[in-house]
Structure formats: structure tokens, C-alpha cells
Amino acid sequence: MINKNLYIWACDLSSYTGEGALADLFIKKKLTKNNNIHIINKIENINIKNNTFYGKYMAPFVGIYYCWKYYLSKKKVCYLNYLPLWNFLIFILLPPNTMLGPITGGSKYKKELSINYLIRSFIFPKLYKVSDIIIRSRDYKIIFSTSLLKKYLNKKLIQKSQFDFFIKGIEKKTKVNCIRKFDFIIYFKNHKNKSKLYPINFIKKLVIYKFKVFIVGDNLNINGVSNLGYLNNSKLNKILSQTKFAISSGENVASFFSIECANNGVMIITNNDIKKINPNFKKFLIYLNTNNFISKEKITSLIKNYKD
């Protein structure tokens, strides 16, 4: 097939974030086979700071502008991320025939009386329906990062879509020759939707029991854990190759942190009993209700029975 020029807008290509990792995987698996790719952000020398107001809320619409700019110049364009299903404006404002990166969203959230809960439980499902209608009417080819949003979709869209793209990040497991000297690692995101879903009491117990606990991402204020901050992919993989277990938040076990854990032989403790999930990923999951009391003896036995 003749190579074609493809101009890509990506709000996040960082090696420190899940969105960046998802974008990188999509480029490698879907875009480089039949296209000469050009990242619009780099061409235009645009500096996106993901934690700023601009990075979070304005960059997607700047991306829509640039997609139109290149589309009107008769270029083939791709809008890569951010692509939450609730943001129907992105789907309706993009130029015709825009390629779309994996759609994200649908993670669990804390069920409590709050503005965040009301938005996610009542407003988001309605916005999902609006996006569903727009996507079907514009005949986009859709790939979803996970299957979490499937329950909100029209049957016709489900039939036309691909799900669980994140699984493509799992590599053939090779023997990791490092000594597993670290017990537990947690990716912590201090987010109003996510932070309350972490098994904080279980983590405190691990510290009391004198297990080595590492935190990557935002700092977790628990005495006795080691906060490593945000690590690039190379440094993260070095730590994971020496770690036995990861602890998943209650939000979403289907994350790129979990994929990196699986690729390094790290078993993932989760209290989400997911019935339908890719078997290549499921074999790395250990279902453990971290909300219940778990004795030191049980944790010690778990560690002793770890097999790389």
C-alpha cells in the first residue's frame, strides 16, 4: 500500500501518563503501518502543559482548530486524545473523516452525595447517549480503550466498534532477571474521583506489618511508604521488574499502569471481580477484598507464593 501523510493532534504524548502511553501504543499499532505520520503539536511548536487549565480544557479545542486547518489543506488528519465519551462537542466539531484515537472513560467512582457523584451518575450517561448518536451519524470508526462504556452504547455502535485496545500493550512475557526485593507498588492519583477509591486502610496495614510499599504518581501522605513521584517509562519499568505485587485502585484495573505491571511479571491485587476480560491479562490479577481485615500471615503467605 502506498504510504500516505497523516497529521496527528495529540493533547498528551508524555511517557509519564496513561493518556500518553495509550497514544503512543495507538500510533505504533494503528497509524505507522500505512502512513507517514506528522505530529501537529511538534510542527507548530505548541507546548501543552497537561496539568494547567489550558492543558486540561483548552487544548482539545485547539486541536480541533488544527485538524480543520490541515483538513482544509486536503491533508488526512487524526485526533488522538483526550477522547472521553462524554465530551460530545469533540465528536461534532471535528472535520469529516477524522481518524479517532481510542475513546476512554467509564471508570468507577465513589458513590457519595457530592457534585462529582451527581455528574457522573446522572449527567454523564446522558452525554454518552448524545455522543453515541453523533458517532453513528458521522460514521466514525471507533476503538474503545476498555469495555467499561459498553453498557451505555447503542447495539449498532457496539457491532461497529472495537473494545479493549489497551490489551494490545501486553507483550510476550520474558524472564525478568532482577531480584524481587520490593513487595508492593501503587499508582496513586490525587483526583477527587479517584483518590477515595484507593484501599488506604489496607496500605496502612502493610506499613504496620513492615512491608515495603512504593508509591508512584502523586504523593500519598502515609508515614512509612516511599513516594517516588512521576517516573518516565524506563524508570518505572526498572522499579516494576524488582516488585512482586501492585495494588489497583477501585476505579479501573484496566489501566496502562496495570499493563506495565503485567509486562514485568508483577501480580495485580484488585477487589474488582471482572467477569469478562482478556485471559492474557486476567492471569496477572489476584482478587482480594482489601476492605476486609487481612492478617499479616495471609499477606506473608501471598508474598512467599509469588512466582515470576
Protein Blocks (a to p, Z undefined) as FASTA:
>chain_A
ZZdddddddfblcfkbmklmmmmmmmmmmmmmmcccddfklmnopacdfkbmklmmmmmm
mmmmmmmmmmmnopacddfbdcdfklmmlmmmpcehiacdddeehiacdddddfklmmmm
mmmmmmmmmmmmmmmmnopacddfblmlmmmpcfklmmmpcehklmmmpccddddfbdcf
bfbdcdddddfklmmmpcfklmmmmmmnopacddehjddddehiacebjadfklmmmmmm
mcfbdcddfkbmcbfklmmmmmnopacddfbdcfbdcfklmmmpccddfkbccdfklmmm
mmmmpcZZ
